[in-house]
């Protein structure tokens, strides 16, 4: 029953039921079952067949197949599930091509992480950070020996622990920065514990080696005491001795990262539709909502309709980290996208939709599910506290410049313990305080 002419392309998941397979091909179920029998496979209408079997049958019927990772229900799509999809995709070995490693810079506050990244990418951002503390996750790319490396910068201050943990979870490789004049500190230990738990390949960078009071051997001993034994001491961790300010040892560090990347052999399917994770979002007065996305797998294109958490839109523009417009963006690429109707939240997953209507409906479902859950939990907790302890309700309208700062402020406020006041968030969002916010705040 092979069709004549050019073969029609179809996308088939790793497994598919006979009934669903017939619908994808638009061929009667009886024809599918007959073709299976010809290949000595007995299957009922509701039984699943694997991609290899489906591919053979489809080709016999005049189709050319492509395997894809089937996306789970959008309302349950989380960062964890996205990472699992990427892992499954890599294990399948289908349509994979090498991609740049995603590297996160981690360590105790003031140990020079942002200055190190600043030196690597030859830009002046460290001094622009408010109060000298990195507030936002930012992502950049650099080249070494013709190979791209993607860096994700995360804050070391304890108020931003959620952002730091997220930075680790999306990374392929971690660079653990420890100051030669300060050694292993509280956030260093926190990071080491997390890296161990997640089994993330790690390169150690001992920074500030140019300082007069630098004690490299002491730092190496403290690292060993925390189960980070470097290669020079018979361990498995590559260690680079650097000075971010003096540009010492940077090439060695980049080469160490590429060495780890070569061993790990990071790959992704750049032919599929993109899946990405939101690193940051803000409201630009001229561009509107702008989201910084790290593409985890697939390719994102200008003009595509996307759903990103509870918001959606058509990609109007894609920019790289220096603001250059891109028509497409592939795996491991950090980009800013414009065209969303609202700001997404950090950790939201970007998915490509079949059209504007589909994107709107998906985002609506996600938004309703997350809003209901948040409202239910917040209301229950607050009312229980008010009823049980007869405390006063404190209404708060919380606004911040970017999503990461908003998240950190919420975290700080949640740690404030009071027997007299319960916090009630009236409005939470990114952007400036508006007249409507003030009116809401004045309501009794």
C-alpha distance (Angstrom), angle and dihedral (degrees) to the residues before:
residue distance angle dihedral
X1 . . .
X2 3.80 . .
X3 3.78 113.0 .
X4 3.75 122.0 -124.6
X5 3.79 126.3 -119.4
X6 3.77 129.6 18.2
X7 3.79 115.4 0.1
X8 3.80 117.3 -113.0
X9 3.84 117.1 -122.7
X10 3.82 118.1 -126.3
X11 3.81 132.6 176.2
X12 3.80 117.0 -132.9
X13 3.85 126.9 -174.1
X14 3.82 124.2 -132.5
X15 3.82 89.8 -90.7
X16 3.80 130.9 14.4
X17 3.81 136.9 173.6
X18 3.79 118.5 -112.7
X19 3.81 90.1 -117.1
X20 3.81 93.5 51.3
X21 3.80 90.0 44.6
X22 3.80 90.7 55.6
X23 3.81 89.8 50.7
X24 3.80 92.6 50.4
X25 3.80 91.2 51.6
X26 3.82 92.9 37.3
X27 3.79 88.1 -130.0
X28 3.84 126.1 132.5
X29 3.81 115.2 -94.9
X30 3.81 89.7 -124.2
X31 3.80 89.9 60.4
X32 3.81 91.4 51.4
X33 3.82 92.4 49.1
X34 3.82 90.5 47.8
X35 3.81 91.4 51.6
X36 3.81 90.2 48.4
X37 3.80 90.3 52.1
X38 3.81 89.7 51.5
X39 3.80 86.0 58.7
X40 3.83 90.8 47.8
X41 3.81 93.4 -107.3
X42 3.79 118.6 134.1
X43 3.81 111.9 -158.7
X44 3.79 135.8 156.4
X45 3.80 125.7 -137.5
X46 3.83 93.7 -94.5
X47 3.80 98.1 41.9
X48 3.79 120.8 107.2
X49 3.78 124.8 -122.9
X50 3.80 124.9 -165.6
X51 3.78 126.6 -113.6
X52 3.80 94.1 -102.3
X53 3.81 92.1 55.6
X54 3.79 93.0 43.3
X55 3.80 90.2 49.2
X56 3.81 92.3 54.9
X57 3.81 92.9 48.9
X58 3.80 92.9 45.0
X59 3.79 92.6 51.2
X60 3.81 90.3 49.3
X61 3.80 87.1 55.3
X62 3.78 94.1 50.3
X63 3.79 103.0 -93.0
X64 3.80 133.2 120.6
X65 3.80 113.4 -141.9
X66 3.77 136.8 -147.1
X67 3.80 123.7 -170.4
X68 3.77 119.7 -131.1
X69 3.79 135.6 179.2
X70 3.78 106.8 -109.6
X71 3.81 111.6 -126.8
X72 3.78 116.1 -127.0
X73 3.79 120.8 -124.8
X74 3.80 107.6 -56.8
X75 3.79 93.6 -130.8
X76 3.81 90.4 61.7
X77 3.81 97.3 38.8
X78 3.79 108.8 123.6
X79 3.78 135.9 166.9
X80 3.80 88.5 -100.4
X81 3.80 91.6 54.9
X82 3.79 91.2 45.9
X83 3.80 89.9 54.5
X84 3.81 89.5 48.0
X85 3.82 90.2 52.3
X86 3.82 89.8 52.1
X87 3.80 90.3 49.0
X88 3.82 92.4 49.6
X89 3.79 90.2 46.5
X90 3.81 91.6 54.1
X91 3.80 92.0 48.1
X92 3.81 91.4 51.7
X93 3.80 90.9 61.1
X94 3.82 91.8 -150.1
X95 3.84 122.7 141.9
X96 3.80 91.7 -16.4
X97 3.78 126.2 160.5
X98 3.79 131.1 178.6
X99 3.80 116.1 -89.6
X100 3.81 134.2 -170.8
X101 3.81 116.3 -87.6
X102 3.80 116.3 -107.5
X103 3.80 108.7 -132.7
X104 3.78 128.1 -169.1
X105 3.80 124.4 -159.7
X106 3.80 111.6 -139.4
X107 3.77 138.6 173.8
X108 3.79 146.6 99.2
X109 3.80 120.1 -37.9
X110 3.83 113.9 -85.6
X111 3.81 93.9 16.7
X112 3.80 89.3 118.5
X113 3.81 105.1 -99.8
X114 3.81 96.4 141.0
X115 3.80 92.7 42.1
X116 3.81 88.9 51.1
X117 3.79 92.0 51.3
X118 3.79 89.8 43.7
X119 3.80 90.2 54.9
X120 3.80 91.3 48.1
X121 3.78 94.7 53.7
X122 3.81 96.2 35.8
X123 3.81 95.7 -127.2
X124 3.79 135.3 121.0
X125 3.76 108.3 -121.5
X126 3.79 102.8 118.4
X127 3.80 94.0 77.0
X128 3.82 92.1 47.5
X129 3.79 94.4 63.0
X130 3.81 113.8 108.7
X131 3.80 111.7 -102.1
X132 3.77 91.7 -5.5
X133 3.81 91.3 -76.1
X134 3.80 121.1 115.2
X135 3.80 104.6 -119.2
X136 3.79 103.7 176.1
X137 3.76 136.4 50.6
X138 3.79 107.7 -116.0
X139 3.78 129.7 -178.3
X140 3.78 129.1 -153.0
X141 3.79 141.3 165.6
X142 3.78 132.2 -134.4
X143 3.80 134.8 177.7
X144 3.78 129.6 -126.2
X145 3.79 122.3 175.0
X146 3.79 88.7 -10.5
X147 3.80 92.8 -56.5
X148 3.80 124.9 116.6
X149 3.80 121.8 -128.0
X150 3.81 121.0 -168.6
X151 3.80 116.3 -147.5
X152 3.79 126.0 -162.1
X153 3.81 114.5 -164.0
X154 3.81 117.6 -151.3
X155 3.82 130.0 -176.4
X156 3.78 121.0 -105.7
X157 3.81 97.7 -155.6
X158 3.81 113.1 110.7
X159 3.82 92.4 -122.9
X160 3.79 88.6 67.3
X161 3.82 98.6 51.5
X162 3.82 91.9 124.8
X163 3.80 91.5 56.3
X164 3.78 90.8 45.7
X165 3.80 92.8 52.2
X166 3.80 90.6 48.5
X167 3.79 90.1 51.1
X168 3.78 89.6 56.3
X169 3.81 94.8 46.3
X170 3.81 94.5 56.2
X171 3.82 95.1 43.6
X172 3.79 128.9 97.5
X173 3.79 93.9 -161.5
X174 3.80 131.6 21.7
X175 3.79 125.7 -149.6
X176 3.79 107.8 -152.6
X177 3.81 108.0 -153.5
X178 3.81 117.9 -157.4
X179 3.80 122.7 175.8
X180 3.81 113.3 -123.3
X181 3.81 90.6 -141.6
X182 3.82 96.9 46.9
X183 3.80 109.1 31.5
X184 3.80 129.6 -163.1
X185 3.82 111.3 -6.0
X186 3.86 136.0 179.8
X187 3.82 96.3 -82.6
X188 3.80 89.1 44.0
X189 3.80 90.3 58.3
X190 3.81 91.1 45.9
X191 3.80 90.7 52.7
X192 3.81 93.4 46.0
X193 3.80 90.6 52.5
X194 3.79 92.0 50.5
X195 3.81 93.7 45.9
X196 3.78 89.8 51.6
X197 3.80 92.7 49.2
X198 3.81 93.5 48.9
X199 3.82 93.9 39.4
X200 3.81 92.4 -132.7
X201 3.83 115.5 171.8
X202 3.80 107.1 -109.3
X203 3.79 136.6 -159.1
X204 3.82 117.3 -165.2
X205 3.81 119.1 -137.6
X206 3.80 115.0 -168.9
X207 3.80 101.2 -158.7
X208 3.81 133.5 -163.6
X209 3.82 93.2 35.2
X210 3.81 87.8 153.4
X211 3.81 92.5 66.1
X212 3.85 115.1 110.9
X213 3.80 91.3 -128.4
X214 3.82 94.8 45.8
X215 3.81 112.7 136.3
X216 3.80 107.6 -173.0
X217 3.80 95.6 173.0
X218 3.80 91.5 53.3
X219 3.82 90.4 51.6
X220 3.80 91.2 50.3
X221 3.80 89.9 51.0
X222 3.81 91.9 49.4
X223 3.80 89.6 49.7
X224 3.80 90.1 50.5
X225 3.81 89.0 50.6
X226 3.82 86.2 57.7
X227 3.84 94.6 49.2
X228 3.82 95.8 -98.0
X229 3.81 102.5 123.3
X230 3.80 112.1 178.5
X231 3.81 124.6 -141.2
X232 3.82 93.9 -107.7
X233 3.80 87.5 60.4
X234 3.79 94.2 47.4
X235 3.80 97.1 -90.7
X236 3.80 134.2 117.0
X237 3.82 101.8 -111.5
X238 3.81 118.5 102.9
X239 3.80 110.5 -136.2
X240 3.80 127.6 -160.2
X241 3.81 121.6 -168.6
X242 3.79 107.9 -144.5
X243 3.77 146.7 165.8
X244 3.79 110.5 -153.1
X245 3.81 92.8 -167.9
X246 3.81 95.0 48.5
X247 3.83 94.5 37.9
X248 3.81 91.7 -122.2
X249 3.81 120.6 156.3
X250 3.83 95.6 -1.1
X251 3.81 94.0 125.6
X252 3.79 89.8 50.4
X253 3.80 90.2 51.7
X254 3.82 93.3 50.3
X255 3.80 91.4 47.4
X256 3.81 89.3 51.0
X257 3.81 89.9 53.3
X258 3.81 91.6 50.3
X259 3.80 90.0 48.6
X260 3.80 91.2 55.4
X261 3.82 90.3 44.8
X262 3.80 90.7 52.7
X263 3.79 91.2 53.2
X264 3.82 93.8 45.8
X265 3.84 93.0 44.7
X266 3.82 99.3 -151.8
X267 3.81 114.3 -151.3
X268 3.81 140.9 169.8
X269 3.80 140.9 176.2
X270 3.79 106.9 -101.2
X271 3.81 92.6 178.8
X272 3.80 95.5 68.7
X273 3.80 127.4 78.5
X274 3.78 112.8 -80.4
X275 3.77 126.8 -92.0
X276 3.78 115.8 -170.0
X277 3.77 144.2 161.1
X278 3.80 128.5 -125.2
X279 3.81 111.9 -117.1
X280 3.78 97.2 174.8
X281 3.80 142.5 -12.4
X282 3.78 136.1 -164.5
X283 3.78 140.9 166.2
X284 3.80 113.0 -109.2
X285 3.84 114.1 -159.7
X286 3.82 90.7 -139.0
X287 3.80 103.9 30.0
X288 3.80 100.1 34.7
X289 3.82 119.8 -142.6
X290 3.81 110.4 9.1
X291 3.80 121.2 -171.2
X292 3.79 126.1 -168.3
X293 3.79 107.4 -142.0
X294 3.78 131.8 -173.4
X295 3.80 108.6 -149.9
X296 3.81 105.8 -137.6
X297 3.81 97.8 -177.6
X298 3.79 138.5 -11.4
X299 3.80 129.5 27.2
X300 3.80 127.7 -71.5
X301 3.81 118.5 -151.1
X302 3.79 135.5 -166.0
X303 3.80 109.6 -103.6
X304 3.80 96.2 32.4
X305 3.79 120.3 129.5
X306 3.79 111.5 -125.5
X307 3.77 139.8 -177.5
X308 3.80 116.6 -146.6
X309 3.78 111.2 -176.1
X310 3.79 108.5 -63.4
X311 3.81 94.6 -12.6
X312 3.79 133.6 67.1
X313 3.78 143.1 -179.6
X314 3.77 147.4 144.8
X315 3.80 115.2 -79.8
X316 3.79 103.9 -108.9
X317 3.78 96.7 171.8
X318 3.79 139.9 3.3
X319 3.80 120.4 -157.7
X320 3.78 131.1 -176.1
X321 3.81 122.1 -133.7
X322 3.81 93.3 -80.6
X323 3.81 93.5 49.0
X324 3.81 98.4 -100.8
X325 3.82 114.1 147.8
X326 3.80 116.2 -115.9
X327 3.83 128.0 -166.4
X328 3.81 91.4 -154.1
X329 3.82 138.7 8.8
X330 3.79 125.6 -154.6
X331 3.82 137.0 -162.5
X332 3.83 118.6 -41.9
X333 3.80 91.5 13.8
X334 3.83 118.3 134.6
X335 3.79 110.7 -146.2
X336 3.78 141.9 165.8
X337 3.78 114.0 -129.8
X338 3.79 129.0 -159.3
X339 3.78 127.9 -165.0
X340 3.80 103.2 67.5
X341 3.80 116.8 129.6
X342 3.80 92.3 -135.4
X343 3.80 141.7 5.9
X344 3.81 115.1 -80.5
X345 3.79 122.6 -143.6
X346 3.77 124.7 -104.8
X347 3.81 110.0 -92.3
X348 3.82 92.2 29.7
X349 3.79 113.3 138.0
X350 3.80 121.3 -123.9
X351 3.79 116.0 -140.8
X352 3.79 131.1 174.6
X353 3.81 114.6 -118.9
X354 3.80 129.1 -154.0
X355 3.80 91.5 -118.4
X356 3.79 146.7 -25.5
X357 3.81 94.7 -78.5
X358 3.80 92.9 49.5
X359 3.81 91.0 48.3
X360 3.81 92.0 49.6
X361 3.80 93.6 49.2
X362 3.80 93.1 46.8
X363 3.80 93.0 49.0
X364 3.80 91.0 46.5
X365 3.79 91.1 54.5
X366 3.79 92.3 48.0
X367 3.80 92.1 46.5
X368 3.80 93.9 49.7
X369 3.80 92.2 47.8
X370 3.82 94.7 48.5
X371 3.83 94.0 41.5
X372 3.79 92.8 49.8
X373 3.79 91.5 49.6
X374 3.82 94.4 46.2
X375 3.81 93.4 44.8
X376 3.78 91.4 47.5
X377 3.79 94.2 49.5
X378 3.81 95.3 41.7
X379 3.80 94.1 46.0
X380 3.79 93.5 45.5
X381 3.80 93.5 49.1
X382 3.80 94.3 45.2
X383 3.81 96.3 44.7
X384 3.79 91.8 46.3
X385 3.81 89.6 52.6
X386 3.81 93.0 46.3
X387 3.80 94.1 46.3
X388 3.79 96.8 41.9
X389 3.79 98.5 42.4
X390 3.82 102.2 22.5
X391 3.80 90.8 -129.3
X392 3.79 128.5 164.0
X393 3.82 120.6 -100.8
X394 3.83 115.8 -123.4
X395 3.81 112.5 -157.9
X396 3.80 114.2 -148.7
X397 3.79 132.1 -172.1
X398 3.80 105.5 -161.5
X399 3.80 120.8 -162.6
X400 3.82 129.6 166.3
X401 3.79 138.2 173.4
X402 3.81 95.1 -111.2
X403 3.78 137.9 12.0
X404 3.80 94.4 -107.7
X405 3.80 93.4 57.5
X406 3.80 90.1 46.3
X407 3.79 90.1 54.2
X408 3.81 92.4 48.5
X409 3.82 93.9 49.2
X410 3.80 90.4 50.3
X411 3.79 88.8 51.5
X412 3.82 92.2 50.2
X413 3.82 92.7 48.5
X414 3.80 90.9 49.3
X415 3.81 89.8 59.5
X416 3.82 93.1 56.8
X417 3.79 107.4 101.5
X418 3.80 118.8 -154.4
X419 3.79 132.5 167.9
X420 3.79 91.2 -164.2
X421 3.81 106.0 45.7
X422 3.82 135.6 46.1
X423 3.81 118.0 -162.4
X424 3.81 116.8 -124.8
X425 3.81 115.2 -173.1
X426 3.81 109.8 -145.9
X427 3.79 95.1 176.2
X428 3.81 133.2 5.7
X429 3.77 122.2 -176.7
X430 3.79 152.7 119.0
X431 3.80 120.7 -89.4
X432 3.78 140.6 43.5
X433 3.79 126.2 -37.2
X434 3.80 107.1 -91.4
X435 3.79 133.6 -158.1
X436 3.79 89.8 -107.0
X437 3.82 89.4 54.4
X438 3.80 89.6 54.8
X439 3.80 91.7 48.6
X440 3.79 90.3 51.0
X441 3.80 90.1 49.2
X442 3.81 92.0 52.1
X443 3.77 93.3 55.2
X444 3.83 113.8 110.4
